[in-house]
């Protein structure tokens, strides 16, 4: 076959077929619903064994526009005679046998967990699906539960939530979690964080032998954690014979190191040397190095580590 291009006067009199249109539009238009996760759910549980597609929804699948119309659409859910629960999927499906996009229910298998897999044929035949929701169908159910899972068209970055990352991403695809503010990219095997900023968050308490001398806070930004400790030793000295040290504060879960042995050097206001360890369970432990630290000594320390 010789080289060709379209639309063009030299190609079929500028007439473009359905297959040729998809070749152009699939890359120009992102797959998904128009909107973002803050909108009302596209799919909800209907009466009995059915789900309801709300009216006024627009979407695109491989460049083919779809709308739910001006009235709600009800889709039946098959009965579950099994003794095991079943999870169905509600998807938007482009069917190349007639080049239509429709919302349809894909029936799951009783007792088999939902795996998030879709049929996404990219050739000239077959079907291409995107997610709208999952439907839990208990054994012998007379009603169902819907969990929303819409995929949204973004501005080249797909908006989602931390619980609805795209189940079939392509390498290099970006996703912005609207509930966490985290920007991720799919490497082909994992979602990696490109941008994250928790802002300042308070550290949890330690033993009652410590009093706060100022704000005790932490912050995670793009994989780097900074902790600020401002504590005064009270009630009893920090003994050099205490080999484990003393718990001075606790790091929130999202800021904790993922591997052990994060150590820092420190000095109390009275000149007493100390070693500080941040543990994977969030505990910040202070140990006197060479001499006992008397009460009323301040520990003012900033610690920074890569979260790994």
Secondary structure, DSSP 8 states (H G I E B T S, - for coil): -----SS-TTTGGG---HHHHHHHHHHHS-SEESS-TTS--SEEE-SSSEEEE-SS-EEEETTEEEE--SS-EEEE-----SSS-EEEEEEEEEETTTTEEEEEEE---TT--------B--SSSSEEEEEEEEEEE-TT-SS-EEEE---B--SSSEEE-TT---TT--TT-EEEETTT--EEEE-SS-EEEEE-B---EE-EE--TTEEESS--EEEEETTEEEEEEEEEE-SS-B-TT-TT-EEEEE--GGGS-SSS-EEEEEE-TTS-EEEEEE-TTSEEEEEESSS-B-TT-EEEEEEEEE--
